[in-house]
């Protein structure tokens, strides 16, 4: 992971915190509406995270 970027304190207390809260809320809604286990939510989040992985991390040069 490239550590050259960091969110500012304002971003951490604003958009980052808001985004985190929204993701958590939607994962809880998914569990409530589907009765899926935590492992299924983790698998879904993993697929989503892979969309943001760098080309090198995906094994493509």
VENBEL-V132772 format. One record per residue. N is the residue number from 0. RES is the residue in one letter. SS is DSSP state (h for helix, s for strand, l for the rest). PSI is psi in whole degrees, -180 to 180 (NA if undefined). D_CENTER is the distance of its C-alpha to the mean C-alpha in whole Angstrom. Layout:
n,res,ss,psi,d_center
N,RES,SS,PSI,D_CENTER
N,RES,SS,PSI,D_CENTER
This chain:
n,res,ss,psi,d_center
0,X,l,136,15
1,X,l,119,17
2,X,l,20,17
3,X,l,-9,19
4,X,l,137,17
5,X,l,142,16
6,X,l,146,15
7,X,l,166,19
8,X,h,-40,19
9,X,h,-42,20
10,X,h,-43,16
11,X,h,-37,15
12,X,l,0,17
13,X,l,-102,16
14,X,h,-38,14
15,X,h,-47,11
16,X,h,-42,12
17,X,h,-44,12
18,X,h,-44,9
19,X,h,-48,8
20,X,h,-40,11
21,X,h,-41,10
22,X,h,-46,7
23,X,h,-46,9
24,X,h,-45,12
25,X,h,-34,11
26,X,h,-41,10
27,X,h,-40,14
28,X,h,-41,15
29,X,h,-47,15
30,X,h,-44,16
31,X,h,-43,19
32,X,h,-18,20
33,X,h,-12,20
34,X,l,28,20
35,X,l,156,18
36,X,l,165,17
37,X,h,-36,14
38,X,h,-34,15
39,X,h,-38,14
40,X,h,-43,11
41,X,h,-42,10
42,X,h,-42,11
43,X,h,-46,10
44,X,h,-34,6
45,X,h,-43,8
46,X,h,-43,9
47,X,h,-45,7
48,X,h,-35,6
49,X,h,-25,10
50,X,l,-19,10
51,X,l,0,9
52,X,l,148,11
53,X,l,161,15
54,X,l,-42,18
55,X,l,-41,19
56,X,l,-28,16
57,X,l,-3,17
58,X,l,10,20
59,X,l,128,22
60,X,l,NA,24
